[in-house]
Amino acid sequence: MKKKIIFFCLLTVSIFAKDITFNNASSDIKRVVPNSQNEIYSFYDSIKIAKKSVVNISTNKKQIETKSNSLNELFFKEFFGARSPKKKLQHSLGSGVIISEDGYIVTNNHVVKNSDEIIVTLPKNTKEYKAKLIGGDEGSDLAVIKIEASGLTPALLGYSGQLKEGDVVFAIGNPFGIGETITQGIISALNKNRMGINRYENFIQTDASINPGNSGGALVDSRGALIGINSAIITRSGGNNGVGFAIPVDMVRNITKKLISSGKVIRGYMGVSIGDMNKDFKAIYKHQKGALVLDIQKDSASHRYGLKRGDLIYEVNGRIIKNGIDLQTIIGSFDPSDKIVIKLERNKKEMVINMTLGTKEGDIHISKADEVLGGLFLSDIDKENSHKYRLKSNIRGVLITNVEPKSKAEIAGFQAGDVIIAIEEMDIKDISNVEKILKKYDSKLKRIYINRYGRIYLVAIK
């Protein structure tokens, strides 16, 4: 009985078996040495100029240190209920890329943010230069610093649109502070976003080793042209796992121009909340890719030009929009007052809208997560924060809940717990009053009246 069962199975296989033709590679292969016996396969000449444009950056930040067990500290704690603050100097290392002969250098914003001192050393040179921060952009994690020097070697800039997966690349930087180092890899992927690293993401992914201290350094192609600024890695161990990310050179070019010209980046702003297409929506729209408009901010550019909830934006100025991140990145590359042409689908009908972009500052809608007035975070007064900051029951205004360290607002003298009671001629009762007055005065110098535990102060800030 057992033999019959086995025979039946084999017979069944033979009846239903089907031949397949494989797409075989040629078996006629030949292994060759890349060069003759007197030659070495090397990219030395290709990247020797690029090496001259990558600098080492060290920063110093002063932090308050409270942990101590000295007798003086214990005495202070016993009689005053707290330890006397001590200043601790924190050092960090990174890299940067020279972009002009007279000393402009691009790096990551996180390398130099909130630094009290920025020191730059050039390749093959022990001289230290004190650098000035020209401007930083949190959204892209790029910053520009400047040293007083001349005759430097600026990087040769490539073009993001010419990059391909598989291109050979080199990462140049200062990993772990050991000095100039070069690692090789390829472009693993392009246009990587949703990584949770920056607000505006369009990363080049590479397997060239990027380690601590490489941040802000150069990613160059095999001819030595800059194609990205090394920014981050994904790692479980803290070491390099071959998944590194660089900010593409087109974004670097765009952001550094703005930082050098004005010290900050003000992006074009539509004033919409956006989402992505999914399988549930695809039956509703003819276009299967795009950015879905979920909400329209009042008085924003989108509100003025007639966008509606449910619109599917699939093209801006001829550039295809595949998802919400695409729209955010593309709109963020424009300046305020730029004119754009939007193609969208509404109720399965295609429409074209010509729009002039606004600014986030001009279309202000403040939430607790928004930083305004040079580094302030605001909140309407409620029972919880009134108790937390020991506010009197009759006080009216808008509470400052936090002040960004090293910001214009902190330098001007604002403190957490201050209550804004008036800006220029307007009494402030809630956040909507702040929105209104900021729209009116925009970038002008503003006189701000604050109540600090019963005393009134006047602060001016732009």
C-alpha positions in Angstrom: 0.0 0.0 0.0 2.8 2.4 0.9 4.6 1.8 -2.5 1.4 2.6 -4.4 1.0 5.9 -2.7 4.5 6.9 -3.4 4.1 5.9 -7.1 1.0 8.0 -7.4 2.7 11.1 -6.1 5.6 10.7 -8.4 3.2 10.2 -11.4 1.3 13.3 -10.4 4.5 15.4 -10.4 5.5 14.1 -13.8 2.2 14.9 -15.4 2.0 18.6 -14.1 5.8 19.4 -14.3 6.6 22.4 -16.5 9.9 23.4 -18.1 11.2 26.9 -17.4 13.8 28.8 -19.3 16.2 30.8 -17.1 17.7 34.1 -18.1 21.3 32.8 -17.7 24.4 35.0 -17.7 27.1 34.2 -20.2 29.4 31.4 -19.1 32.2 32.8 -21.2 33.9 35.0 -18.7 37.4 36.4 -18.3 39.0 37.7 -15.1 41.3 40.7 -15.7 43.6 42.9 -13.6 42.2 46.5 -13.7 45.7 47.9 -14.7 49.0 46.8 -15.8 51.7 45.4 -13.4 53.2 49.0 -13.0 49.9 50.7 -12.2 47.7 50.8 -9.0 43.9 51.2 -9.2 43.3 54.4 -7.1 41.0 57.4 -6.7 43.7 59.5 -5.1 44.0 62.0 -7.9 40.2 62.2 -8.1 39.6 63.3 -4.5 42.9 65.0 -3.6 41.3 68.5 -4.2 38.1 67.5 -2.4 40.2 66.7 0.7 41.5 70.2 0.9 37.9 71.6 1.3 37.0 69.5 4.4 37.7 71.0 7.8 37.6 69.8 11.4 35.2 71.6 13.7 35.3 71.5 17.5 32.8 73.4 19.7 32.6 74.4 23.3 29.3 74.7 25.2 29.0 75.8 28.8 26.5 73.7 30.8 25.4 74.0 34.4 26.7 71.2 36.5 24.9 70.6 39.8 26.0 67.1 40.9 28.8 67.3 43.5 29.6 65.9 46.9 32.1 68.5 48.1 31.8 70.0 51.6 31.0 73.4 50.1 28.3 71.9 47.9 26.8 70.0 50.8 26.9 73.2 53.0 25.1 75.2 50.3 22.5 72.5 49.9 21.9 72.3 53.7 21.2 76.0 54.2 19.8 77.0 50.8 18.0 73.9 49.7 19.9 73.5 46.4 23.5 73.0 45.2 25.5 76.0 43.9 25.6 75.8 40.2 28.9 75.0 38.5 29.7 75.6 34.9 30.9 72.5 33.0 32.6 72.9 29.6 31.3 70.4 27.0 33.3 69.6 23.9 32.0 68.2 20.7 33.6 67.4 17.3 32.4 67.5 13.7 33.4 68.4 10.2 32.6 71.1 7.6 33.1 71.8 4.0 34.6 75.0 2.6 32.3 76.7 0.0 34.2 79.9 -0.7 37.8 81.1 -0.9 37.2 83.7 1.8 36.1 81.3 4.6 32.5 80.4 4.3 31.9 76.8 5.6 28.8 74.6 5.5 28.2 72.0 8.2 25.3 70.4 10.1 23.3 72.7 12.3 23.5 70.1 15.2 27.3 70.4 15.1 27.4 74.1 16.0 24.0 74.8 17.6 24.1 76.7 20.9 27.9 76.7 20.9 29.8 79.3 22.9 32.9 78.8 20.8 33.5 77.2 17.3 37.1 76.3 16.4 38.1 75.3 12.8 41.3 73.6 11.7 42.2 73.2 8.1 43.5 70.0 6.5 47.2 69.4 7.2 47.3 72.5 9.4 47.5 72.9 13.1 46.4 76.6 13.1 43.1 77.2 14.9 40.5 79.6 13.5 37.7 81.0 15.6 34.5 80.8 13.5 31.5 83.0 13.5 28.0 81.4 13.1 26.4 83.1 10.1 23.1 81.2 10.4 21.5 77.8 11.0 18.4 76.1 9.8 16.8 73.5 12.0 14.5 72.2 9.2 17.3 71.0 7.0 20.0 70.6 9.7 22.4 72.9 7.8 24.4 75.8 9.1 27.0 78.2 7.7 30.0 79.4 9.7 32.8 81.7 8.6 36.5 82.1 9.4 38.8 85.0 8.6 41.0 83.5 6.0 41.7 83.8 2.3 42.9 81.6 -0.6 41.0 78.6 0.7 40.0 75.7 -1.6 36.2 75.6 -2.0 34.5 72.3 -2.8 33.4 71.6 -6.4 29.6 71.2 -6.2 27.8 68.5 -8.2 24.1 68.2 -9.0 21.6 66.0 -7.2 19.7 65.2 -10.4 22.7 63.4 -11.9 23.0 60.9 -9.0 22.3 57.2 -9.5 22.1 54.2 -7.2 25.3 52.3 -7.4 27.5 55.4 -8.0 30.9 55.1 -6.2 31.2 57.7 -3.4 33.6 58.8 -0.7 32.9 60.2 2.8 35.5 62.6 4.0 35.5 63.9 7.6 36.9 63.7 11.1 35.4 60.6 12.8 36.0 60.2 16.5 38.3 63.2 16.3 41.2 61.1 14.9 41.7 63.5 12.0 41.0 63.5 8.3 39.6 60.1 7.1 38.2 58.8 3.9 35.8 55.9 3.5 34.4 54.4 0.3 31.0 53.1 -0.6 28.2 53.5 -3.1 24.9 55.4 -3.3 22.5 52.8 -1.8 19.3 54.8 -2.3 18.0 58.3 -3.2 15.2 60.5 -2.0 15.0 58.9 1.4 12.5 60.6 3.7 10.3 59.8 6.7 13.4 59.0 8.7 12.5 61.2 11.5 15.8 63.0 11.4 15.0 66.4 10.0 11.8 68.2 9.1 12.8 68.5 5.4 14.3 65.2 4.3 15.5 64.1 0.9 18.5 62.1 1.9 21.1 60.2 -0.1 21.7 56.8 1.6 25.2 55.4 1.4 27.1 52.5 2.8 30.3 54.5 3.1 31.3 54.5 6.7 29.9 57.6 8.6 30.8 57.8 12.3 30.6 60.3 15.1 32.6 63.4 14.0 31.8 62.8 10.3 28.7 65.0 10.7 29.0 68.0 8.5 31.7 66.4 6.3 31.6 65.8 2.6 30.1 63.0 0.5 31.8 63.2 -2.9 31.5 61.3 -6.1 34.4 59.5 -7.9 35.6 62.7 -9.6 35.7 64.6 -6.2 32.6 66.7 -6.6 30.5 67.4 -3.5 27.2 65.6 -3.7 26.1 65.8 -0.1 26.8 66.7 3.5 27.0 63.7 5.8 24.4 64.0 8.5 23.3 60.8 10.3 23.4 57.1 10.6 21.0 54.4 11.7 22.6 52.1 14.2 21.7 49.7 17.0 25.2 49.4 18.4 26.4 53.0 18.2 28.8 51.9 15.4 28.5 52.1 11.7 26.2 49.5 10.1 26.4 50.7 6.5 23.3 52.9 6.6 24.4 56.5 6.5 22.5 59.6 5.2 23.7 62.7 3.5 21.8 66.0 2.7 21.8 66.3 -1.1 23.9 69.0 -2.7 21.0 70.9 -4.4 19.4 71.4 -0.9 22.9 72.5 0.4 23.2 75.0 -2.4 19.8 76.4 -1.8 20.0 76.7 2.0 23.5 78.1 2.2 22.6 80.9 -0.2 19.8 82.0 2.1 21.8 81.7 5.2 24.7 83.7 3.8 22.4 86.4 2.4 20.1 86.8 5.5 21.3 84.6 8.3 18.1 82.5 8.3 15.8 80.5 6.0 12.2 81.7 5.5 10.4 79.2 3.4 7.4 79.5 1.1 4.2 78.5 3.0 0.9 77.2 1.7 -1.0 76.8 5.0 -2.4 73.3 4.6 -2.4 70.1 6.6 -1.6 67.2 4.2 -1.8 63.4 4.2 -0.9 60.6 1.8 -3.0 58.4 -0.5 -3.8 54.9 0.6 -5.7 52.0 -0.8 -9.0 53.2 0.7 -8.8 56.4 -1.2 -7.7 55.2 -4.6 -11.2 54.3 -5.7 -12.2 58.0 -5.1 -9.5 59.6 -7.2 -8.3 59.2 -10.8 -4.7 60.0 -9.8 -3.2 57.3 -7.6 -0.4 59.4 -6.2 -0.3 62.8 -4.6 -0.7 64.9 -1.4 -4.2 65.0 0.1 -5.4 68.3 1.6 -6.8 67.6 5.0 -7.3 71.1 6.3 -6.9 74.7 5.3 -5.5 77.3 7.6 -7.6 80.5 7.8 -6.1 83.5 6.0 -3.3 81.4 4.5 -2.3 81.4 0.8 -4.3 78.2 0.3 -7.3 79.8 1.9 -7.0 82.9 -0.3 -6.6 80.9 -3.5 -9.4 78.5 -3.0 -7.9 75.2 -2.0 -10.4 72.8 -0.3 -10.3 69.8 1.9 -10.1 66.6 -0.2 -8.1 68.2 -3.0 -5.4 65.9 -4.3 -2.3 67.8 -5.3 -0.3 65.8 -7.9 2.0 68.4 -9.5 3.7 71.7 -8.6 5.6 73.7 -11.2 5.9 70.6 -13.4 7.3 68.5 -10.5 5.4 65.3 -9.7 4.0 65.0 -6.2 3.9 61.4 -5.0 3.0 62.0 -1.4 2.8 64.6 1.4 6.5 64.6 2.0 7.1 65.5 -1.6 4.8 68.5 -1.4 6.3 69.7 1.9 9.9 69.4 0.5 9.1 71.1 -2.8 7.1 74.0 -1.2 9.9 74.4 1.4 12.4 75.0 -1.4 10.5 78.1 -2.6 10.8 81.6 -1.2 7.8 83.6 0.2 6.1 85.5 -2.6 7.2 83.0 -5.2 4.5 82.2 -7.7 3.7 78.5 -8.3 1.3 76.5 -10.5 -0.5 73.7 -8.7 -2.3 70.9 -10.5 -4.9 69.1 -8.4 -7.9 66.8 -8.6 -11.2 67.7 -7.1 -14.2 65.5 -7.4 -12.4 63.6 -10.2 -11.9 66.8 -12.2 -8.5 68.3 -12.9 -7.8 71.9 -11.9 -5.0 74.3 -12.2 -4.4 77.0 -9.5 -1.9 79.8 -9.7 -0.8 80.7 -6.2 1.6 83.2 -4.6 3.1 81.7 -1.5 3.0 83.3 1.9 5.2 82.7 4.9 4.6 80.9 8.1 5.2 84.2 9.9 2.8 86.0 7.7 0.2 83.3 8.0 0.7 82.9 11.7 -1.3 80.3 13.7 0.5 79.7 17.0 0.3 76.4 18.8 2.3 75.3 21.9 4.9 73.6 19.7 5.6 76.8 17.6 8.6 79.0 18.3 7.8 82.7 17.8 9.3 86.1 18.6 12.9 84.9 18.3 12.7 81.8 20.5 9.6 81.9 22.7 7.0 79.2 23.3 3.6 80.5 24.3 0.5 79.2 26.0 -2.8 80.6 27.0 -3.1 80.8 30.8 -5.1 78.0 32.4 -5.4 76.5 35.9 -2.5 74.1 35.4 0.2 76.5 34.3 -1.2 79.3 36.5 -0.4 77.0 39.5 2.9 75.9 38.1 4.2 79.4 37.6 2.5 80.9 40.7 0.5 83.4 38.7 -2.0 85.7 40.4 -5.6 84.9 39.7 -6.3 88.3 38.1 -3.4 88.3 35.6 -4.4 88.4 32.0 -2.1 87.8 29.0 -0.2 85.0 27.3 2.3 82.8 29.3 5.9 82.2 28.1 6.4 78.5 28.9 9.9 78.1 27.5 12.7 80.2 25.9 15.0 78.6 23.4 18.6 78.6 24.7 21.0 81.1 23.0 18.1 82.5 21.0 17.3 86.2 20.3 14.5 86.0 22.9 16.9 84.7 25.7 19.5 87.4 24.8 16.7 90.0 25.0 15.9 88.9 28.5 12.7 86.9 28.3 12.2 84.1 30.9 9.8 81.2 31.3 7.0 82.3 33.5 6.8 85.8 32.1 3.4 86.9 31.0 3.0 89.0 27.8 0.4 91.6 28.6 0.8 93.9 25.5 2.6 94.1 22.2 2.9 97.6 20.8 -0.6 99.2 21.0 -2.5 95.9 21.6 -3.4 94.5 24.9 -2.8 90.7 24.9 -5.6 88.5 26.3 -4.9 85.3 24.4 -2.8 83.7 21.6 -5.1 85.0 18.9 -4.1 88.5 19.8 -0.5 87.6 19.4 -1.2 86.1 16.0 -2.9 89.3 14.9 -0.2 91.7 16.1 2.6 89.6 14.6 0.9 89.6 11.2 0.7 93.4 11.4 4.3 94.0 12.4 5.9 90.9 10.8 9.7 91.5 10.8 9.6 95.0 12.4 11.0 95.8 15.8 8.3 95.2 18.4 7.9 96.6 21.9 6.6 93.8 24.2 5.3 94.5 27.7 5.7 91.6 30.2 4.5 90.9 33.8 7.2 89.2 35.8 5.8 88.2 39.2 4.0 91.6 39.6 6.5 93.9 38.0 6.1 95.3 34.5 9.1 95.2 32.1 9.5 96.4 28.5 11.5 94.3 26.0 12.1 95.1 22.3 12.7 92.3 19.8 12.6 92.0 16.0 
